[in-house]
Amino acid sequence: MAEYREYTHQTRNGLALHFRSYGPEESARTPVLCLSGLTRNSRDFHALATHLAAERQVICLDYRGCGRSDRDLDYMNYQVNNDAADVVDLLDGTSVKAAIFVGTSRGGLVTMTLALSRPDLIAAVVLNDVGPAVRSGGRGKVGKYFDLPYAYPDWDAACAAFRAWSEKTTPGLSDAQWMDRARATFVETRDARVRFDFDPKMGDAYRGRTNPPHSWAKFEALKDKPILSIRGAWSGILTAETVEEMRQAKPDLQAATIPNRGHTPLLDEPESLAAIDAFFKDLP
């Protein structure tokens, strides 16, 4: 059997969204929905999805504008609220009544947004390096990602640029692992160049939005759900103080800090997998 299956789902406003499905689609266990960070895609979760797929279906989505999903003709539609609506369309269309949400960065914001409008879809939550508050200056640091050149002459050049940008917050990877990361980040064009695998207009949407959708009200809407918070020890987005405030608001919060990681842990680290396994152990 193939490691995963690939599907396309059409949203209410006509965009075709791509997603991967790992594991048994008829499992009695609660399925998992993996939502990536800003500009990222379903390929980020391959290691985690493969790890979880022995017992559960794992769905990994490409947001609109990312990966193999359609680009939006109006770039200002690249907003968290629209991503949340797309998730509703996806789950309703695949007859998933509720899922365990794994949200990395923007994916966590999408999850918290859905907690206000469709809490019935959320069985439990893993928030990966994201919470109801952002470290001062953190949003600006993320925005600098859009200042990188969009295209490169070949895979080696793209990998080298991405490694130079990311290695400080993700040390210890081998050359082969960095190329795997590049393959999850870039795509080859028809003229054999290599470019980022997202709509460059997403940068305009990001810069055009002044208020990040972090919210304690959204987090508190999740209070009756099991939650695991994963934080990179060097995170420029999620502080240890915010995690402690989250624990005060939700005393049964599970939390793990991943050493030698900034924003964001890759979720294939032994410490990440151990925390996720312990969290999933008690979930139906």
C-alpha positions in Angstrom: 0.0 0.0 0.0 1.3 3.5 -0.8 2.4 5.7 2.1 -0.4 8.2 1.3 -3.2 8.9 -1.1 -3.7 12.3 -2.7 -7.1 14.0 -3.2 -8.6 17.3 -4.3 -11.5 19.0 -2.6 -13.5 22.0 -3.9 -14.4 24.7 -1.5 -17.7 26.6 -1.5 -16.0 29.4 -3.5 -14.7 27.1 -6.2 -11.0 26.6 -5.2 -9.6 23.2 -5.5 -7.6 22.2 -2.4 -5.1 19.4 -2.4 -4.7 17.1 0.6 -2.9 13.9 1.5 -4.5 11.0 3.4 -2.4 8.6 5.4 -3.5 5.5 7.2 -6.8 3.6 7.3 -9.7 5.8 6.2 -12.2 3.5 7.9 -10.4 3.4 11.3 -12.6 3.6 14.4 -10.0 5.9 15.9 -10.4 9.6 15.7 -8.7 10.9 12.6 -6.0 13.6 12.7 -5.9 16.8 10.7 -2.5 18.5 10.2 -2.5 22.2 9.4 0.8 23.8 8.5 2.5 27.1 9.1 2.3 30.2 6.9 3.3 29.4 3.3 3.9 25.7 4.2 2.1 22.6 2.9 1.1 19.0 3.5 4.7 17.7 2.9 5.8 19.2 6.3 3.9 16.4 8.1 5.2 13.4 6.2 7.2 12.0 9.1 4.6 12.6 11.7 1.7 11.4 9.5 3.6 8.2 8.8 4.3 7.7 12.5 0.6 8.1 13.4 -0.9 6.2 10.4 -0.7 2.7 11.9 -4.0 3.3 13.7 -5.5 6.5 12.5 -6.3 8.3 9.3 -4.1 11.4 9.0 -5.2 14.2 6.7 -2.6 16.9 5.7 -4.0 19.9 3.9 -2.4 22.4 1.4 -4.0 25.8 2.2 -5.3 27.9 -0.7 -2.2 29.4 -2.3 0.1 26.7 -1.0 1.5 23.5 -2.4 -0.8 21.9 -5.0 -3.9 23.8 -4.0 -5.3 26.6 -6.2 -4.0 30.1 -6.0 -6.6 32.8 -5.0 -7.1 35.5 -7.6 -7.6 38.0 -4.7 -4.5 37.8 -2.6 -6.2 39.5 0.4 -8.2 36.3 0.7 -5.1 34.7 2.2 -6.4 35.1 5.7 -6.8 32.8 8.7 -10.6 33.1 8.7 -10.7 31.9 5.1 -8.4 29.0 5.9 -10.8 28.1 8.7 -13.7 28.1 6.3 -11.8 25.9 3.9 -11.1 23.4 6.7 -14.8 23.3 7.5 -15.5 22.6 3.8 -12.9 19.9 3.7 -14.1 18.0 6.8 -17.7 18.3 5.9 -16.9 17.1 2.4 -14.9 14.1 3.6 -17.6 13.2 6.2 -15.1 13.6 9.1 -17.3 14.6 12.1 -14.4 15.5 14.4 -10.6 15.3 14.2 -7.6 15.8 16.4 -6.1 19.0 15.1 -2.3 19.4 14.8 -1.7 23.0 14.1 1.8 24.4 13.4 2.0 28.2 13.8 -0.7 29.5 11.4 -2.4 26.1 11.7 -2.8 26.7 15.4 -4.4 30.0 14.7 -6.8 28.3 12.3 -7.7 25.8 15.0 -8.3 28.4 17.6 -10.5 30.4 15.1 -12.6 27.3 14.5 -13.0 26.8 18.3 -15.3 29.8 18.2 -17.4 28.8 15.2 -17.2 25.0 14.9 -16.0 23.5 18.2 -17.8 20.3 17.2 -15.1 19.6 14.6 -12.3 19.6 17.2 -11.8 16.5 19.3 -8.4 17.5 20.7 -5.5 19.9 19.8 -1.8 19.9 19.4 -0.6 23.6 19.2 2.9 23.6 17.7 4.8 26.8 18.7 1.7 28.9 18.7 -0.6 30.3 21.4 -3.0 33.1 22.2 -0.3 35.7 22.3 2.8 36.4 20.2 6.2 37.4 21.4 6.9 41.1 20.8 8.5 41.6 17.4 7.8 37.9 16.4 5.4 38.8 13.6 8.0 41.0 12.0 10.6 38.3 12.1 8.2 35.9 10.3 7.5 38.5 7.7 11.1 38.7 6.7 10.7 35.3 5.2 9.0 37.0 2.3 12.2 39.0 1.6 14.1 35.9 0.4 14.4 35.4 -3.3 11.4 33.5 -4.7 13.2 31.4 -7.3 16.7 29.8 -7.6 18.6 28.3 -10.5 18.6 24.7 -9.1 17.9 22.5 -6.1 21.4 23.0 -4.5 21.0 26.8 -4.6 17.5 26.6 -3.2 18.6 24.3 -0.4 21.6 26.4 0.5 19.4 29.5 0.7 16.8 27.8 2.8 19.4 26.3 5.1 21.1 29.6 5.6 17.8 31.1 6.6 16.7 28.2 8.9 19.7 26.5 10.4 20.0 28.8 13.4 16.5 27.7 14.6 16.8 24.1 13.3 20.4 23.0 13.9 21.8 19.5 13.7 20.2 18.3 10.4 22.4 16.4 7.9 22.9 17.5 4.3 20.3 14.9 3.2 17.8 16.1 5.8 18.2 19.7 4.5 17.6 18.6 1.0 14.4 16.8 2.2 13.4 20.0 3.8 14.0 21.9 0.6 11.9 19.3 -1.3 9.1 20.1 1.1 9.5 23.8 0.6 10.2 24.4 -3.1 8.9 23.0 -6.4 10.7 22.7 -9.8 9.3 24.9 -12.6 8.9 24.0 -16.3 12.2 25.8 -17.1 14.1 23.7 -14.5 14.4 26.5 -12.0 13.3 26.0 -8.4 10.9 28.3 -6.6 9.0 28.4 -3.3 5.8 26.4 -3.4 3.4 29.2 -2.5 1.8 32.1 -4.1 4.2 35.1 -3.7 1.1 37.3 -3.3 0.8 35.8 0.2 3.5 38.2 1.3 1.4 41.1 0.2 -1.5 39.7 2.2 0.7 39.2 5.3 2.1 42.7 5.1 -1.4 44.2 4.5 -2.8 42.7 7.7 -1.9 44.7 10.8 -3.5 42.7 13.6 -2.4 39.1 14.0 -5.4 36.8 14.9 -4.0 35.7 18.3 -6.7 35.8 20.9 -7.2 34.6 24.5 -10.9 34.3 23.8 -10.2 31.8 21.0 -7.9 29.8 23.3 -10.5 29.8 26.1 -13.0 28.4 23.6 -10.8 25.3 23.5 -10.7 24.8 27.3 -12.9 21.7 27.3 -10.7 20.0 24.7 -7.5 18.1 25.4 -4.6 20.3 24.4 -0.9 19.6 24.0 1.4 22.7 23.6 4.7 22.1 21.9 7.2 24.9 22.0 10.7 25.4 20.6 13.1 26.3 23.4 14.4 29.2 21.2 11.0 30.2 19.9 10.7 33.8 18.7 6.9 33.5 18.7 5.7 31.6 21.8 7.2 32.4 25.1 7.5 30.2 28.2 5.5 32.8 30.0 2.6 32.5 27.6 2.6 28.7 28.0 2.4 29.2 31.7 -0.5 31.5 31.3 -2.1 28.9 29.1 -1.6 26.4 31.9 -3.2 28.7 34.4 -6.2 29.1 32.1 -6.3 25.4 31.5 -4.7 23.4 34.4 -4.8 20.1 32.5 -2.8 21.5 29.6 0.0 19.2 28.5 3.2 21.0 27.4 6.5 20.1 26.0 9.6 22.2 25.3 11.7 20.9 22.4 15.5 21.6 22.8 17.6 23.0 20.0 14.5 24.3 18.2 13.2 27.8 17.5 10.0 28.5 15.5 9.0 25.8 14.7 9.8 22.3 15.9 9.6 19.9 13.0 7.5 17.3 15.0 9.9 14.5 14.0 12.3 15.2 16.9 12.3 12.3 19.5 11.1 14.8 22.2 8.2 15.9 20.0 7.2 12.4 19.1 7.3 11.3 22.7 5.1 14.1 23.8 2.6 13.4 21.0 2.6 9.7 21.7 1.8 10.3 25.4 -0.9 12.8 24.4 -2.5 10.5 21.8 -2.4 7.5 24.2 -5.5 8.6 26.0 -7.5 9.8 23.0 -10.1 7.6 21.4 
